[in-house]
Amino acid sequence: MKPTSTQPIIPTTDPRKGLTVLCTAAFLVPFMGSALNLALPEIATEFSMKAVTMTWMATAYLISTAIFQIPFARLADLIGRKKIFIGGICIFTLGTFLCGLAPSASVLIAMRFLSGIGSAMMFGTNIAILTAIFPPERRGQALGINVAVVYGALAVGPFSGGILTHYLGWHSLFFVCAGIGLLVLIFARLFLKGEWIEARGQRFDLRGSLLYGLGLAGLIYGFSELPNLDGLICLPVGLAILIGFWFYEKHLDSPVLNVGLFTGNRVFTLSTLATLINYAATFAIVFMLSLYLQYIRGLDARHAGLILIAQACVQSIFSLISGPLSDRISPSKLATSGMLIIVAGIAGLIFIDEHTSLGLIVLLLMLLGMGFGIFSSPNTNVIMSSVNAKAYSQASATMGTMRLTGQAFSMGIAGMAISLQLGDAAITPAQYPQFMESLRITFLIFELLCLIGVYASSVRTTSAQNGPTPD
């Protein structure tokens, strides 16, 4: 084995300028995703897409981001986090621009997959760079700002998506996001100085990366295709490959994923599990409500976006509060409190129908936003503070993978519920009762998952302040 160096090149990035770059990048992806939800009915009409096919607009992106994030995070440790981060911006921007030119649904979904590769490169390094440039006593505040920007993007996305779709068509969403991507690229070239290389001279585990990608892709794809035969085959195959990957990685000196982060760090394990469950139980809420508001309630994209904006606005506010607060009081307890609030919000959504007051829906979205805001920043602080500097990239990428896998599972749950109720049919007035039943099934499953997440978040509390585990 080649000699290794654990000393990174000394970065000279000004923390405030670095935070500007990272926050601008953090804005890009959630803005695209939340804006796209409002354009789905128009895209479905233009390309004659079935209801289940619409879920693949998000799922294709989530699969590629999830399977590439950890391998690119490892590569970032070998050749430099900044290099991978900037390369990711370029690929994401190109893929997004090509989405706007897509002539068919299949090409559009393929370009979303390409965009996901760029996103994996960006978000496998984003939090790792942020954690490296801020000292522990300021880290919670910086993470809070970063998360607040994400939720700000989620707030701006539905409103902007509705306006752009209504006046300029769905293609304009992708062109606007490609323009933002160019802005992020300029900021990164100007403000990110130095480099972060934590594993210079070590080898890249290509075989492990392939096993990981195949296993996770099989798991996510299989889950999204349930209860069809493809899902019943791919799900156990993907799980078996991931189990084999786990044992393979345990015996390597330079693994693509350090499984010791899980086996030797209870706080890290439970915190990343809480991330997985939280996003599995919440991500598809906006997707389902967007369809509900536009199909069942007859709102156009503009007005649906104005309603959905409530959740992200409150998220952004509470992220700014909970981030600094997690530097002073137990972040684990804060995160658990956030998940309890989410439980209450989803409970209310289970009972909405065709005549539910829009005001009540806004209140429930605000309650969910409060829960998300209180959960996310402290939970991220717990994860990143539970490992040493050498593991920042791996911890950041693992957290991101859990988030994205949870999001893909969430879309899979929604797609499965829609498939069970509507089959291959499009959403038409004749199918509205079946769609409403799929809405209730989805939210009921989310409620059960969130209760499990509360348990996972709460049992780590006694260990959360023990500090980072040894390398």
SULPERA-V474581 format. One line per field, one symbol per residue. ss: DSSP state (h for helix, s for strand, l for the rest). phi: phi as a letter, one per 40 degrees, with the letter a starting at -180 (. if undefined). burial: I if it has 16 or more other C-alpha atoms within 10 Angstrom, else O. A space follows every 50 residues. Layout:
BEGIN
ss=???
phi=???
burial=???
END
This chain:
BEGIN
ss=llllslllllllllhhhhhhhhhhhhhhhhhhhhhhhhhhhhhhhhhlll hhhhhhhhhhhhhhhhhhhhhhhhhhhhhlhhhhhhhhhhhhhhhhhhhh llllhhhhhhhhhhhhhhhhhhhllhhhhhhhhllhhhhhhhhhhhhhhh hhhhhhhhhhhhhhhhhhllhhhhhhhhhhhhhhhhhhhhhlllllllls lllllhhhhhhhhhhhhhhhhhhhhlllhhhhhhhhhhhhhhhhhhhhhl lllllllllhhhhllhhhhhhhhhhhhhhhlllhhhhhhhhhhhhhllll hhhhhhhhhhhhhhhhhhhhhhhhhlllllhhhhhhhhhhhhhhhhhhhl lllllllhhhhhhhhhhhhhhhhhhhhhhhhhhhhlllhhhhhhhhhhhh hhhhhhhhhhhhhhhhhhhhhhllllllhhhhhhhhhhhhhhhhhhhhhh hhhhhhhhhlhhhllllllll
phi=.ccbbccccccbccdcccccccccccccccccccccdccddcccccbfcc cccdccccccccccccccccdcccccccbhccdcdcccdcccccccccdc cccaccccccccccdcccccccccbdcccdcccbcdcbcdcccccccccd ccccccddcccccccccbgcdcdcccccccccccccdcccbcbgabbcbd gccccccccccccccccccccccccccccdcccccccccccccccdcccc bbcbccbcccdccbaccccccccccdcccccbdcdcdccccccccccgcc cccccccccdccccdccccccccccccbbdccccccccccccdcccdccd bcbcbcdccccccccccccccdccccccccccccccbcdcbdcccccccc cccccccccccccccccccccbgccccbdcbddccccccccdcccccccc ccccccccccdcbcbcgcccc
burial=OOOOOOOIOOOOIOIOIIIIIIIIIIIIIIIIIIIIIIIIIIIIOOOOII IIIIIIIIIIIIIIIIIIIIIIIIIIIIIIIIIIIIIIIIIIIIIIIIII OOOOIOOIIIIIIIIIIIIIIIIIIIIIIIIIIIOOOOIIIIIIIIIIII IIIIIIIIIIIIIIIIOOOIIIIIIOIIOIIIOIIOIIOOIIIOIIIIII IIIIIOOIIOIIIIIIIIIIIIIIIIOOOOIOIIIIIIIOIIOOIIOOIO OOOIIIIIIOIOOOIIIIIIIIIIIIIIIIIIIIIIIIIIIIIIIIOOOI IIIIIIIIIIIIIIIIIIIIIIIIIIIOOIIIIIIIIIIIIIIIIIIIII OIIOOOOOOOIIIIIIIIIIIIIIIIIIIIIIIIIIIOIIIIIIIIIIII IIIIIIIIIIIIIIIIIIIIIIOOOIIOOOOIIIIIIIIIIIIIIIIOII IIIIOIIIIIIOOIOOOIIOO
END
